[in-house]
Amino acid sequence: MKQLTFKQRVVQGIYDMFYIWKQEFRTTFRDQGVLIFFILVPLVYPLIYAFIYTNETIREVPAVVVDNSRSALSREYLRKVDATPDVNIVTYCADMEEAKLMMKERKAYGVIYIPADFSDNIARGKQTQVSLYCDMSGLLYYKALLLANTNVSLAMNADIKIARAGNSTERQDEITAYPIEYEDVALYNPTNGFAAFLIPVVLMLIIQQTLLLGIGLSAGTAREHNQFRDLVPINRHYNGTLRIVMGKGLSYFMVYSLVSAYVLCVVPWLFKLNRIAIPGELILFVLPYLAACIFFSMTASIAIRNRETCMLLFVFTSVPLLFLSGISWPASAMPPFWKYFSYIFPSTFGINGYVRINSMGATLNEVAFEYRALWLQAGIYFITACLVYRRQIILSRKHMIEAYKKMRQKRGL
């Protein structure tokens, strides 16, 4: 057999790479399972999340009242609380037992308790109190109830101070009411919305998890269709590690370049989420993230023996990875082991970098740690993917040789 020159080997390798790319591209659009997780899930899943959290904040939280004072002042307080957009007073209860029963039945998520001496203490110049009982199994309900009662109590405290001071000018009234004036400015999430907080995290995680699932399904299909249950088929075009990894990786990258543009740009635009990213910076950041996710998924596909296995992998990793990202729960509050364990996954750096770029307008210099980490992961997982497929090529040849020997032995008999 004629020995190929270096130039001929390079040309043959490039030809084989594009052959593998074409085959993988064709397989992606012929396999319904892979097509669902590469196209349908990234298209629909973000919309479901966005529609669920479209209201951004919790409004009109149902609350009940136990008003033992029954005075003009207590009625004024409750009227102002009910007038806020956060709380809706649904009924008045005779005592705390009745109020707690309504909370257990989920007819209310909080109890506003006003003691009998509420108005009398104010009239005597004494301090009084309002008690707020909240259902802490839902922290967002607690936040809404606390915010409404805090704002009303501060406003009424100011009115009481002004009435007692006997000032002669409005400026004196302002100083009496608020000796220290503070301003609450919501940066990077102007609506204080839950959607603006959570959805960017979910969008980046969707990209990684659908790639993991789609490539896993593809690997499971390849094994099921292979005579020896190997990942690499017996084919002259698959006779090289780099051409396999690059060919498959290029196919996935082309599909997910379009998917990422939809998930990270179109979905936030459709639902009016906060978007202050510089387009060029965002594109440059997504490139290593996609590469890291693709090669990470190709490496993980070695563990996939059939199509059902990757479904389990997807189900059992999605929620933990959301918590490990450091957004839903601060990374500084995590145990060191779990914090460093999260560095295995591209989503950890991808989510943190994307949130800062998209919601805070950060540049690549400002997310340099995440950006470099993603390039490092892309390089490491590219090497591991090459090692995985190199071993698969060797195993495939070994199984073919063993089958050939067995066939010859049978013919010899």
N, C-alpha and C positions, 0 to 999 in steps of 0.2 A: 504493500500500500504506500502511495506517495506521501511523503512528509510535507505538511503545509508550512509555508513561511509564516513569520510573525504577522505580517500584514494580512495574509489570507485568514489566519486564525481570528484576528480582530474583526475583519469583515464578516466572517462566518458567525462570530459571537454576536455582533450587532444584528445580523439577519435573524439569528435564532431568538434574540431578545424581543424583536418586534413580532416574530411569529408567536412567541409565548404571550406577549401583550395582546395580540389579536385573539388568540384562543381564550385567554382569561376574560377579555372584554365580551366575547361571544357567549361564554359560559355564564357570565353575570346576568346577561339579558335573556338567557334561555331558562335559567333556574329560577322558578317562581319564588322559592324561599329566599334566595339571595337578593332577588329583585325587590321583594317586599322590604327587607331590612336595609338595603342600600338606597332605595328611592321612596317607597311609601311611608315607612316609619319616620324618616327625617322630615318628610313633607307634612305629615299629619300630627305627629307627637308634639312638636312645639306649639301648634295651634291649639291643641287640647289644653296644655298648660296655660297658655296665654288667655284663653277664654275663661278658664276657671278663676284666674287671678285678675281678670279685667277690671274689677272694681277697685283694685289697688289697696284700699284700706277697709277696715271693718266699720260699718256704720249701723246706727240704730240698734245697739245691743240691748236686748230686753232686760229690764231690771224691775224689781219690786221694792216697795217702800214700807217701812214700819215707822210711822210718825207718831211718837208718843207726846210730842209737844202740841201739835195741832194749833199752832199760833200763826199769826200773819207772817212772821219772819221765816218760820219753817216752810210755809207754803211758797213764799217768794224764792227760797233756796231751791226747792224741788221744781218749781216752775222753770227756773233758769237752767237747771240740770237737764230737764226734759226738752228744753229749747235747743240744746246743743245737737249737732249732727251725729254725735257718737252714741248717745243713750236714748232709749225709748222706755219710759216708765209705763209698764203694762197694767199694774194694779197696785192697790194699797192693801196691806195685810194687817190683821189685828195684832199679831205677835210674831216673834222670831221663829217659833215652831212652824207656823203656817208658811212663812217666807222660805225657810230651809226646805220644806216639803216641795215647794214650787221649783226650787233649784234642783232638787233630786229628780224631779219629773221633767227637767230640761225646759220648763216654761219660762225660766229666767236664768241669767248667768251672774247676777249680782244682787245684793241687798243693800239698800241705803237705810241706815238706822239713825233716827234722830231721837235723842233722849228727852224725857219730860221737862227737864230744866234748861233746855236749849235757849229759849227766848228769855227766860228769867235771868240766866247768867249774863247774857249780853246786856240786859237792862241794868244790872248791878255793876257792870264794868268788869265782870269776871271772864275768864277764858271758858269757852264751851267747846264741844266737839261733835263731829259727825262721824259715825263708824261706817266703813265700807267693807262688806263681806263679798269676796269674789270667788268665782269658780277658777281655781288656779290650774285646772287640767287644760284650760285654754288660755294661754298667755296673751293672745291678741284681744280676748274679751276683757281681761284684766287691764290691759293698756288703755283701751277705750274708756272704761269706767273710771279709772284713776285720772286720766287726762281731763275728762269732763268735770269731775268733782273738784279736782285741783284748781282748774281755771275759774270755776264758779266761786269757790271759797276765797281765792285770792281777790277776785273782783268785789265780793261782798265785804271782805276785810278792809279793802281800801275805802269803800263807802262808809263803813262804821268809823274808821279813823278820821275821815274828813268831817263827819257829823260831830264828832267829839272835840275836834281841834278848834272849831270856831274861827277859821281863817277868813281873811278879808279879800284875798285875791285867788285867782285860779292857779297861779304859779305856786303859791303856798300850798294849795290843795294837792297839786301834783307831787310836791316834795314830801308832804305828809303821807300821801298814799303809797308812794314808791321812792323811799330814800335812796335805794339802789335800783336803778332801772336796768333790766337785762333784755337782751335781744336774742331770740331763738332763730338761728339761720340754719336751714337744712341744706347741707352741701352734697352735691352729686346724686341726691334723690329728693328733688324738690317737693314731690307729693307725699313723702314719707310712706311710699307704697310698698307693699309686699311683693308685687309683681316685678318692680324695678330692682328689688333686692335678690329675688330667687331665680327669675327666668334666665338672666345671663349665665348663671351657674349651670342650669339645666341644659341650655343650648350647647355649651361646650362639652358637657358630659354625653349628650346625645350623639355627637360626632364620634367620640371614642367608642361608646358602647355599641353603636350600630356597625361600626367598622369591625369591632371584635366579634360581633355576632355574625355579620355577613361573611367575613373571611373564614370564620370557624365553620359556618355552613358549607362554604365552598370546599374547605379541607375535608369535612366529613363526607361530602359527595364524592370527592376524588378518591378517598379510601374505599368507599362502598362500590365504586365502579372499577376499582383496580383488582386484578386477579389475586395479588398477594397482599392486599390491604395496605399498600404503600401510598405515601403522599405524592411521590413523583412517578409519572408513568414511564414505561419503557419506550423511549422515543429519541431519535438522534438529536432532535432540537433541544431536548432537556439534558444534554450532556455537558453541563457546566453550571456551577453555583451562581456566579454573578449574573448570568443571563436569565436564570430563573427568578432570582430575587428582584432584579431590576425590571424584568418584563412584567411580573405580577404587580410589583409596587407601582409602576407607571400606569398600569390599568386602573388600579384603585385610586391613585392620585388624580387622574383625569376625571373620574366620576365624582370624587369628593371635593374637587375644586368648585364644581357647580353646586353641589349640595351645601358646602360651607358658605358660599355666597348667599344662598337662600336662607339658611338657618341663622347666620350671624348678622346679616344686613336686612333682608326683606322682612323677616318676622318682627324684629324690633321696630322697624318702620311702620308695619301694618298696625301695631298695637301702641304706637306713640310712646315707646319706652325711651328712656334717656339714651341719647346717642351723640357723643361729642368726640368720637375717635377721629384721628387724622387718617383718611383712607389708606395712604401709603404705609403708614406705621402698622395699621391693622393687618394689611396683606402680608407684610414682611414677618409679622408675628405668627400668623396662621400657617405659613409655610413650614417651619420646623415642627409645629404642633401636628400638622397632618402627617409629615414624614415619621415623627416619633410614634404616632398612633398606628400607622400602617405597619411599620416594622415590628412594633410591639405585638400587634395582632397576629402577624405572620409567625413570630416566635411562639406565641401562645397556642397557635393552631397545631403545634406538635402534640398537644395533649388531647386533641379532638379525634376520637375514634369513630364517631358516627354523628349524624346531624342532631340527635337529641341532646348530646353532651353539651354542645355550645349553648343551648337554651338554658340549661342549668347554670352554666357559667355566667350568662347575662343576668339572670334573675338574682343570683346570690352576690353579685358584685356591684350592681347599680346603686343601691341605697348606701352601703358602706362607703363607696367612693365619694358620694355626695357629702357625707359627714367628714371624711378624711381630707376634703379639699381645703378646709380651713376657712370657709365662708359661712356655712350654716353654724359652725362652732369654731371659735377662734383657735388657730394653730398654737398660740401661746399658752392656751389652757389644756392642750392635749398632753398626755404622758409622752415623754421623749421617744419611747419605742414606736408608738403609732405615728408620731410626727415624722420620724425618719423612714418608717415603713411606707408612708404615703408618697415618698419621693420616687418610689418604683414606677408610679403611674404617671403618664403624660398629663392626665386631666388635672392633677394637683397644680402643676406650674401653668398649664393652659388656662385654667379657670381664673387663677389669681391674676395673671397677666392680662387676660381679656377684660376682666371687670375693671381693672385700673385704666386700661387704654380706652375702653368703650364708655365707661361711666364717669371717669375722672379726667379724661383727656391726657393721660400720661403718654410720654414718648418712649421709644425703645431704650433710650439711655436710662430712663426712670424705672424700667422693668428689666434692666440688664440681667439681674439674677435669674429671673424666670426664662428670659430669652436664651441665655447661654445654657441653662439647664436643659431646655428643650432640644437645642442643637446637640448637646452631649448625649441626651437620651436617644436622639435620632441616630447618632453614630454608634452608640453601644448596641441598640436593638437591630441596626443594620448588620453588625458583626454577628450577633446571636442568630439572626435570621439566616445568614449565610452558613453558619455552623450547623444549624438545624437542617437546612436543605442539603448541605454537603453530606451529612450523615444519611439522609433519606436517599440520596443518589447511590451511596455505597450499599445501603440495605437493599435497594431496588435491584442493583446489579447482582448482589449476593443471592437474593431470592430467585432471580432469573437463571443464574448459573446452577443453583441447586435443582431447579425444575428441569433444566436441560439435562443434567446428569441422571436424574430419575427417569426421564424419558428414554435416554440411551440405554439405561440398565434394563428397562422393560422391553425394549426392542431386542437387546442382546439375549434375553431369556426366551 
